[in-house]
Amino acid sequence: MAQRHARRVGLVEGDVITHIDELPVGRLADLSDVARGPIGTSVRLRVVKRDGDVVDLDLKRQRVIAPTVELT
């Protein structure tokens, strides 16, 4: 499901998110804490595409349900 969301905004395998809301990803302790927020609020991602182009994506946060696995 998350992959569908990523493709919808133009992210593909090999793209690298370098910043979230202008904070460098490499310096963040937990990426998900910065990316999360109230549904409908904005978040900006800076992405280095596979071909080396750098793009900024302004996105609205949505509810994303991560797949889970149950062990029996």
Secondary structure, DSSP 8 states (H G I E B T S, - for coil): -HHHHHHHTT--TT-EEEEETTEEGGG-S-HHHHH--STT-EEEEEEE-TTS-EEEEEEE------------
